[in-house]
Amino acid sequence: MRFGKILMIITFCGAIGISALVSVLKPETEFSEKENRYLETMPELDVSDILAGDFQKDYEAYINDQFFLRDTLVDFSVGIQRGLGRRDVNGVYIGKDDYLLERYTDEDFKQELMEDNSYFLSVFLNRMIENYGSGHVVCMMVPGKANVLTEKLPSLAEGYHEDTVVSALRDLLSAPEILLDVTEQLKSHQEEYIYYRTDHHWTGLGAYYGYRAWAEHTGRTARDMEYYQQETVSEDFYGTTYNKVHLDVLPDSVTIYHPSEALDISVNKNDGETISDSLYFPEEIKEESDKYRIFLGGNTAKIDIKTGAGTGRTLLLFKDSFANSFVPFLAADYDRIIMVDLRYYSDSLSGLFLQYPDITDVMVLYNVEKFIEDDAVASVLDAWLEEE
């Protein structure tokens, strides 16, 4: 019996050791299809980072992401944690009605990056206010699912305190009224299907309520839901949050919204890389597990949309993926919408303004948690300031 236990321990340790060795020797995996995110890569050695403890944290995240047979071990770990009665597994709350909600704590974010992102974004927005006027600039911060669907959370669980992040950003703005926090508007509809159960994004309906909040904020009249023809394009969507836990839950459905009055839509992605006459890309979800790609074909550096709306207005939109399902509701309000995703954009921002001298309005739209962990915000806007 004792020999058997020793043999089991040796075997387990050996397996871990071999996996660790293979993890170091194998080529790095850049992107996880299951989690729909980029994985951590080997951090650069820097004495100051080592002394501050940042290198150790980054290296631990790198090992966790690049560990050999990682997905198999994640599934195994989820099974054990569920068996122990955990209410959250792998950073995901197991909520009511098959809702999976991302769990965030202070330890999940780098304080310095959070502060840098708020500072550089505020500098950018303040410059836009100077150039276009506060009535033509909006910064919409979209709350995470756990901060809206509070009734779906397990008992005693709570969302991340996003209000402190939003308040800190507001305090840095020369015209604080441009900041639009849509948390309360979304909470008033939390009994409706406004976030996917298995994905971190809002649904088309959630994006519509965000559009209504934007319309009220900017003095416009939002179009009623009856203005749109609804089309359900998928009923078997398992999203990014599901891919962290692989639990037996109901799949999501994906619905898109067509305006009753057809617009002359032209979509140009990355200066001619992809051309389309629709804001929806159904071909993208036939083979892809990420059904959210129906909206504008997923994320890319730049998308130039012409609508034929006849409003005389052009919008520059800095965004994350939450904007992809939001923009279809804006199409009738602008002749042109230039969407820029800073995570993928590598050209000059100064050159961008020269390329589009017809810009009349500027908008920034981010999910709060994704904003404070996105290292492209500070780096790209810092480079832009050096160009100016």
N, C-alpha and C positions, 0 to 999 in steps of 0.2 A: 504493500500500500504506500509506504513512504517512498520507495523507489519510483513508483508510478507518479506521485506528486512532483518529485524532483524532475523526472523526465518531462512532465507537462510544463513545468516552469522553464526548463532549459529550452524546450521546443518553442514556447511562446516568446521568450526573450530572443531566441535565434531568429524567429520570424520578424520580430520588430527590428532587430539589427540589420537583417538582410534588406528589409523594406527601406530602412533609413539610408543604407548604402546605395541601393538602387535609386532612391529619390535624389541623391546628390549627383549620381553619375548620369542619369537619364536626361534627355533634352527637356528644357522647361516647357510646360504647357501654358500658353498665353491666355487662352479663353476656355471657360467651362460652359459647354452647351447646356448642361443640366441646370446650372445656377444662373445662366445668362449674364455672366459678368467676367471681367478680366481678372486673372489671378495675380497674386503677388509674385514678383520676380526677385532675383537675388539683389539685395541692397548693396550699394557701393560702400566700401570701407572708408570711413571718415573719422578722424580722431575726435573731433568735437561731438559727433553723433554718438560715438562709443561712450565718451565721458558723460553725456547727457542721458544715456540709456535708450536713445531712440533707435540706434542700430540693433540692439538686442530685441526690441519690440518688433522692428521690421523683419528681422531674421526669423523670429518665431512665427510671424504671419506668413513668411515665405515658406517655411518648412510645413506649416499646416496646409497651405494651398497646394504645394508641390509633392506632398507625400505619396509614395507609390501605393496604388490600389485605394486611393483616398475615398472614392465614391462608395466602394464596398465597405470600407471601415465606417463611413458616415452612416450607412444604412444599419450596420451592426450596432453602432453607438445609439442611434435613435431607438432601436428596439429595446435596448437595455434601459435607457432613460424612461421610456414609456412604461416599461414594466415596473419601474420604481415609483410610478405615479407622479412624475414631474409635470408641472403645468406649462413649462416652456422647454423646448428641445432645440439645440443648435441655434439659439437666438430667435426662436419662433414660439409665440404663444399659441397653444392649442385652444382655440376659442369655441364659442357656441355656434351651432348651425353650420358646422364644417368650415368655419372661418379660421384661416391661418394668418396671424398678425405678427409682423416683425417686432422684435423686442430690442430696444436700444437703451444703453446706459452711458454715463459719462466716459467710461473706460473704452467705449467703442469709437470715440472720436479724439482727434488730436486738438488740444486747446489752441495751440499756436496756429494750426491750419484754419480752424474755425474763425479766429480773430483776423487772420490775413484775408480770408475770403470776404468777410464782412467789410473790412476796411477798403480793399481794392474795389469791391462792387459799389460801395458808397461813393468812392471817388469817381468812378465811371458814371454813376447815376447823377451825381451832382453836376458833372460836366454836361451831361445830356439835358439837364434842367436848364443850365445856362444857354445851351444852343437852341433848344426847341420850346422851352417853357414848361412849367410843371403840369399844365393841362394836357401835354402831349407825351408824358412819361409815366409809365406804370411799372411797379415791381410786384408781381403776384407770387406769394409764397403759399404753396399747397401743403397742407398738413399730412403727416403719415397716417396710415389707416388706423393705428391703435389710438391716435388722438381724436379720431372722429367716431369710430364705431365702438364707443366705450361699453355699450351694452353687450357686445360680443366677447369682451375680454373675460378671462377666468377671474374668479373672485380674488380681490386684493391686488390684482395686476393693474398696472397703469402705463400710459404712453410716456414717451420721452418729453421732458419739459421744453418743448419747442418755443414757447412764448418768450423765454429769456433770449433765445437766438434772434427772434423777430424783433424784440424790443431793442436789443443792442444795435441791430442794423438800422432801425428807425431813428435812434438817437444820433446816428452819424449822417443823416440826410439833411440837406439844406431845406427841403420841402417834405417833411415827414408824411404828408397826406398822400404822396404818390404810392406808399406801401400799402398793398392790399392783402390782408390776411383773411383767407376764405374759410377759416376753421368754423366759425359760428354758422355761416351759411350752409356748410356741408352737414354740420351736426343737426341742423333742423330737418335734414332729409335722411338721417342715419338708418331709418327703418326701410329705406329703399335700397335698390341694388346699385350703389354708387361707387363701391370698390369691389374688385374681383376677390373672391374667397381665397384663391390660391396664388395670387400675384400681388405685388406691391402697388400697382397702378390703379388710378381711378378708372371706372368704366366710362363708356360714352355718355351715360346718364350723369355720372359724377362730373365729367368735363362740361356737360351742358349747364349744370348748376354753377360751375365755376364761371362759365360764360355769362350767365345771368348776373352774377355778382360783379363781374367786370363791367357789364353794360350799366348797371346802377352806379358803379363807382365813377364811370366816365360820363355820366349824364345821357347815355343812350337808352333806347327802348329795345329790350331783348325780344327776339322772336319767340312766339309760343311754341311749345313742343309740337303742336298740331301742324306747324309749318314744315316739319320734317317727316319724311317717310322712313320708317325703321326697317332695317334688314338684318336678320341674325345670320351671320356668316359662319359661325362655328358653335358647337355645343359640347366640345371635348377639349377645352383649353385647360391645361395644367401649367401654372406660371412659375415665376422665380421663387416665390416663397415655398411652394410645394416641393420644388427641387432641392430644398434644404432638409426636408424631413421625410418625403415619400410616404405619407400616411394615406390610409384608405378614406378619402373624402370625395365629395361630389365634384365633378369638373365644372368649370365656368363656361358660360356662353359669351360670345362676343357679338355685339350689335353695333352697326354703323348707321349714320343718319344722313339721308339725302335731302337737300333742300327742295321744296316744291317748285321753286323757280330755278331752272338750270342756269348756272353761270358758265362763262367761257373760260374754263380752267386750263392753265398750262403750268406744269410742274417741271422744273429744271434742277436736277440734283448735281452738285459739284461741277458747274459750268459745262454742262452737256454730257456728263457721264451717263445719266439716265434722263429720258424725256417721257413725260406721261400727260394725259389729259384728265387725270383723276387724282383726287387726294387719297384714294384708297387703292391698295395694291393686293388684290385677292390672290394673285399668283404667288405672293410671298409666303402665304400660310398653307399652301397645299402640301409642301414637304417639310416646312419648319414646325418645330414644336412650340415656338414662341408665336402664338396667334396675335399678339399685340402688334406684330409687324404689319398687319393689315393697314395700320395708320401710317401713311407716308412711306411705307416700305422699311421702317426701322430708322435707326439713328445714322446720321452722316454729317460731314462737316458743314455743308451749306445747302439749303434748298431755296430756290427762287420761284415763288408762286405768283402767277398773274391770274386775275380773276375776271376782268371785264365788268367789275361792279359799278364803275363810273362814279366813284366817290372823290377822286382827286387826292387820295391819301395813300402813302406808302409806309408800311410798318417794318422796322428792324426788330427782330425778336431773338434775344439771347435765351437759350432754353435747355432743358433736359428732356427726357422722353415723355414726361407728363404733357408737354405741349403738343405732342403728335396727335393726340385724340381731341385736343382743344381747338386747334387751328381750323378744322372744318367749320366750326361755328362762327369763326371770324371772317370767313371768306367773303361774305357780302358787305363787310364794313371797310374793306380796303381794296384798292386796285392792284396792290402788290404787297406781298409779305415775304421778307427775306429772313429765313430762319438760320441761325448760326448756333452750332453746338460746340462750345469751347473745348470739349474733350477731344474733338477730332480736328479742330481748325488749326492749321499751321501757317496760314498766310498772314500778311500784315493787316491788323485792324484799321490802321490809318488808311491803307489802300482800299479797304472795304468801303469806307465812307466816300472816298474819291470815286469808286466804281458805281455807287448808288447815290448821286447828288439829289435825287428826288425824295429821299427819306423825309417824312413829316412827323413820324411818331416812333417812339422807342418803348419796347416792353422787355422785361426780364421775367421769365416764368421758371420757377424751380420748386421741386419738392424739398422741404426743409432739410430732411436728413441727407438727401443726396447732395444738396448744396454744401453742407458743412463738411462733407467728406470728399468733395471733388477738388483735387489739387490743381486742376486746369484753370479754375476761376482766378486764383491769385497769380499764377505764373503768366497766363496770357494777358491779363489786364495790366500786370506790372510791366511786361514787355511793351504794351501799347503806350503806357505812360512815358517810357523811355524814348519811344518814337516821336512823341508829341513835342 
